[in-house]
């Protein structure tokens, strides 16, 4: 009887340890890596879904917000791109791809001083 109880406890402990899955941070990292791969492959719909899922888990994720801005710019969705690029830059000022994309947007708008500031 004790043997069965120990075995049951051991199996239960293993199930709890293995069944909990990855940490939320690890899931978020994998989600963002997958989204980046979709974006690089030009699969914008899948990339957008993954970035939006990342934002559901962390609404202040500056990386996901900035990448959505880049994605929207590349798709020509100019009604959405500026807000995401600006918010992405605000949350992550060191994010060079976002700042470069924002400078291109400023150049298209003939806001040359703003474009120069972003590049600098």
Order of alpha helices (4+ residues) and beta strands (2+ residues): alpha-alpha-alpha-alpha-alpha-alpha-alpha
